Amino acid sequence: HGFGATRLARLAREYALPLDAAHQTAAMAQAILHGEGAWAWDEGLLELALNEAPLNHQGQSLRLDRLVCLRQARAGARWWVLDYKSAADPARQPALMEQLQRYRQAVQQQQQPGEAVGAAFLTGEGRVVVLAAD
């Protein structure tokens, strides 16, 4: 729905951000929502969608930015773990890659055997950077 002046001011206040940082954050959010990964918010394509999805994996509490189950597979997977990143190229950061892979493995262990789980970063530039789709 966009970020008007009132919403931006509330965002800045709630997260103790300077107003220019709130503007940048809002712009990244809009790029994610309307970029290459817009399909992850298309209700016609979704069977299930969770934001800040809690998950336990190997004794750790995880919180996934977005977890979706599509009505039909995309790039070979119906389930997708999506992680928002402001970094332009998160795939070049080993720690981020390991984290997303751990999230993907956690979801795979919760699904039916053999059910494909994809994982991707959604960048603040509106790009989708796929880690895996099997």
C-alpha positions as CSV (number, residue, x, y, z in Angstrom):
1,H,0.0,0.0,0.0
2,G,3.0,2.3,0.0
3,F,4.4,4.5,2.7
4,G,2.8,7.9,3.2
5,A,4.3,10.6,5.4
6,T,2.4,9.4,8.5
7,R,3.4,5.8,8.1
8,L,7.0,6.8,7.5
9,A,7.1,8.9,10.6
10,R,5.6,6.0,12.6
11,L,8.2,3.6,11.2
12,A,11.0,6.0,12.1
13,R,9.6,6.4,15.6
14,E,8.9,2.7,16.3
15,Y,12.4,1.6,15.2
16,A,14.3,4.7,16.3
17,L,15.4,5.5,12.8
18,P,16.3,8.8,11.3
19,L,13.6,9.8,8.8
20,D,16.0,9.3,5.8
21,A,16.7,5.7,7.0
22,A,13.0,5.1,7.2
23,H,12.6,6.3,3.6
24,Q,15.4,3.9,2.5
25,T,13.8,1.0,4.4
26,A,10.4,1.7,2.9
27,A,11.9,1.9,-0.6
28,M,13.6,-1.5,-0.1
29,A,10.3,-3.0,1.2
30,Q,8.5,-1.7,-1.9
31,A,11.2,-3.1,-4.1
32,I,10.9,-6.5,-2.5
33,L,7.1,-6.5,-2.7
34,H,6.9,-5.4,-6.3
35,G,10.1,-6.9,-7.7
36,E,11.0,-10.3,-9.1
37,G,9.6,-12.0,-6.0
38,A,6.2,-10.4,-6.2
39,W,4.8,-13.9,-6.8
40,A,5.3,-14.6,-3.0
41,W,2.5,-12.2,-2.2
42,D,0.1,-13.2,-5.1
43,E,-2.8,-14.8,-3.3
44,G,-3.9,-16.6,-6.4
45,L,-0.6,-18.5,-6.4
46,L,-0.4,-19.2,-2.7
47,E,-1.8,-22.1,-0.7
48,L,-0.1,-20.8,2.5
49,A,2.0,-17.8,3.5
50,L,3.6,-17.1,6.8
51,N,5.6,-14.0,7.9
52,E,8.2,-14.3,10.7
53,A,7.5,-18.1,10.7
54,P,8.8,-19.7,13.9
55,L,10.5,-23.1,13.5
56,N,12.6,-25.3,15.7
57,H,15.5,-27.1,14.1
58,Q,18.2,-29.1,15.9
59,G,17.4,-27.5,19.2
60,Q,17.5,-24.0,17.8
61,S,14.6,-21.6,17.5
62,L,14.5,-20.1,14.0
63,R,12.4,-17.3,12.6
64,L,11.9,-17.3,8.8
65,D,11.2,-14.0,7.1
66,R,8.6,-15.6,4.8
67,L,7.6,-19.1,4.2
68,V,5.2,-19.9,1.3
69,C,3.6,-22.9,-0.1
70,L,2.5,-22.5,-3.7
71,R,-0.5,-24.1,-5.3
72,Q,1.8,-25.2,-8.2
73,A,5.6,-25.7,-8.1
74,R,7.9,-22.8,-9.2
75,A,11.4,-23.8,-10.3
76,G,10.7,-27.3,-9.0
77,A,9.5,-26.4,-5.5
78,R,6.1,-25.7,-3.9
79,W,7.6,-24.7,-0.6
80,W,9.8,-21.6,-0.5
81,V,11.9,-20.1,2.3
82,L,12.4,-16.4,1.6
83,D,14.9,-14.3,3.4
84,Y,14.9,-10.5,3.0
85,K,18.3,-8.9,2.7
86,S,19.5,-5.4,2.1
87,A,22.8,-6.6,0.8
88,A,23.0,-6.3,-3.0
89,D,24.6,-9.7,-3.4
90,P,23.9,-11.9,-0.4
91,A,25.1,-15.0,-2.3
92,R,28.6,-13.7,-1.9
93,Q,28.4,-13.8,1.9
94,P,29.1,-17.4,3.2
95,A,27.4,-16.7,6.6
96,L,24.2,-15.6,4.9
97,M,24.3,-18.6,2.5
98,E,24.8,-21.0,5.5
99,Q,21.9,-19.4,7.4
100,L,19.5,-19.7,4.4
101,Q,20.6,-23.3,3.8
102,R,19.9,-24.1,7.5
103,Y,16.4,-22.6,7.2
104,R,15.8,-24.6,4.1
105,Q,16.9,-27.8,5.8
106,A,14.7,-27.1,8.7
107,V,11.6,-26.8,6.4
108,Q,12.6,-29.9,4.5
109,Q,12.6,-31.9,7.6
110,Q,9.1,-30.8,8.4
111,Q,7.7,-31.7,5.0
112,Q,6.7,-35.0,3.4
113,P,9.8,-37.0,2.2
114,G,10.8,-36.0,-1.2
115,E,8.8,-32.7,-1.3
116,A,11.0,-30.0,-2.8
117,V,11.8,-26.9,-0.8
118,G,13.3,-23.9,-2.5
119,A,15.1,-21.0,-0.8
120,A,15.9,-17.6,-2.0
121,F,17.0,-14.1,-0.8
122,L,14.8,-11.2,-1.7
123,T,17.0,-8.2,-2.0
124,G,16.3,-4.6,-1.3
125,E,16.8,-4.0,-5.1
126,G,13.9,-6.3,-5.9
127,R,15.9,-9.2,-7.0
128,V,15.4,-12.9,-6.2
129,V,18.6,-14.8,-5.6
130,V,17.9,-18.5,-5.5
131,L,19.9,-20.7,-3.2
132,A,18.3,-24.0,-4.2
133,A,15.1,-25.4,-5.5
134,D,15.3,-29.1,-4.8
